[in-house]
Amino acid sequence: MHHAWRRGALGPRQTILDLACGSGGTTIELAGLVGPSGRVRALDLSPEVIAEVRATIDARRLTQAVAEEAALDDVDLGHGTADAIWCRWAMAFVDDPIGLLERSYEALRPGGRVVSHEYLELGSWRRAAPSADLDALVLAVAQSWREDPDEPPAGIEIPVWLDQIGFDLADVQVVSDGRLSGLAWQWPREFVELGLSRLLAQDAITADLAHEIRTAHDEREAQPPAPDGTPALLEVIAVRP
Ligand SMILES: C[S@@+](CC[C@H](N)C(=O)[O-])C[C@H]1O[C@@H](n2cnc3c(N)ncnc32)[C@H](O)[C@@H]1O
């Protein structure tokens, strides 16, 4: 992620949008990056996560950051004022990702960048300390998305959409984010929680098995950090001309 931010030239005094910010690890890091004279606008649909992000912002007195409860499907992202937009693991949840990217174009100043990380293939995730339970969860979640008629867009489509909208594609590459710690590294926990919720809602897994998988995950989290990467992601840096 930090590598992508560097390549996308995110930095001090900028105005940055954090789309679908989740519990706010990235928002807090971005607030540190832009500094007191920059601005970070974090958006998420979930009132719970926005309350969490606001509490962290207040506790750290980060006056440069604001968190808003908003649906990316129709929120006004602004007009020509943003220097950069960070968007990770969000496109899959949005009804009209192309519309979101069009509004992102409008929100950016000329020269402004979208920096995006989206999944290419969920089933490519393997943990450094193997766990049969967690491996089974990964494969089941990947399969459940494949079988879904509303399957989320693969990351591979994003460069095509950006190009059609008029962005210049500055960089496109396959990455796996393998940071071991830090506020932003909540990926495995979120994957397990979201994956179990999804499979339980589809009756694709029993409550007992969900409990076993969650326990295996908790035990894994209690061990010393290991170099787990994310599944393969497509990293895209696109510039508004
Ligand atoms: C997998 S999390 C990613 C969080 C964060 N971007 C990160 O990288 O850690 C997906 C987030 O998207 C949010 N979300 C889902 N649908 C949304 C929508 N239509 N508008 C805004 N946020 C949405 C969820 O509430 C959740 O916090």
The ligand as a Tripos MOL2 file, in Angstrom:
@<TRIPOS>MOLECULE
LIG
   27    29     1     0     0
SMALL
NO_CHARGES

@<TRIPOS>ATOM
      1 C1        -13.2950   -4.8840    2.5920 C.3       1 LIG1
      2 S1        -13.6770   -3.3640    3.3820 S.3       1 LIG1
      3 C2        -12.3230   -2.3650    2.8100 C.3       1 LIG1
      4 C3        -11.9730   -1.2610    3.7670 C.3       1 LIG1
      5 C4        -10.7640   -0.3970    3.4120 C.3       1 LIG1
      6 N1        -10.8900    0.2080    2.0920 N.3       1 LIG1
      7 C5         -9.4660   -1.1350    3.5260 C.2       1 LIG1
      8 O1         -8.7130   -1.1380    2.5620 O.co2     1 LIG1
      9 O2         -9.1620   -1.6800    4.5840 O.co2     1 LIG1
     10 C6        -15.0420   -2.7600    2.4120 C.3       1 LIG1
     11 C7        -15.6840   -1.5210    2.9640 C.3       1 LIG1
     12 O3        -16.5990   -1.0170    1.9940 O.3       1 LIG1
     13 C8        -17.7130   -0.4560    2.6630 C.3       1 LIG1
     14 N2        -18.8070   -0.3800    1.6900 N.ar      1 LIG1
     15 C9        -19.4740   -1.4030    1.1360 C.ar      1 LIG1
     16 N3        -20.3790   -0.9490    0.2300 N.ar      1 LIG1
     17 C10       -20.2560    0.4010    0.2280 C.ar      1 LIG1
     18 C11       -20.9210    1.4450   -0.4850 C.ar      1 LIG1
     19 N4        -21.8630    1.1630   -1.3830 N.pl3     1 LIG1
     20 N5        -20.5590    2.7160   -0.2350 N.ar      1 LIG1
     21 C12       -19.5980    2.9860    0.6790 C.ar      1 LIG1
     22 N6        -18.9210    2.0330    1.3700 N.ar      1 LIG1
     23 C13       -19.2570    0.7630    1.1560 C.ar      1 LIG1
     24 C14       -17.9480   -1.3930    3.8210 C.3       1 LIG1
     25 O4        -18.7050   -0.7890    4.8390 O.3       1 LIG1
     26 C15       -16.5150   -1.7390    4.2300 C.3       1 LIG1
     27 O5        -16.0570   -0.8750    5.2470 O.3       1 LIG1
@<TRIPOS>BOND
     1     1     2 1
     2     2     3 1
     3     2    10 1
     4     3     4 1
     5     4     5 1
     6     5     6 1
     7     5     7 1
     8     7     8 2
     9     7     9 1
    10    10    11 1
    11    11    12 1
    12    11    26 1
    13    12    13 1
    14    13    14 1
    15    13    24 1
    16    14    15 ar
    17    14    23 ar
    18    15    16 ar
    19    16    17 ar
    20    17    18 ar
    21    17    23 ar
    22    18    19 1
    23    18    20 ar
    24    20    21 ar
    25    21    22 ar
    26    22    23 ar
    27    24    25 1
    28    24    26 1
    29    26    27 1
@<TRIPOS>SUBSTRUCTURE
     1 LIG1         1 GROUP 0 **** ****
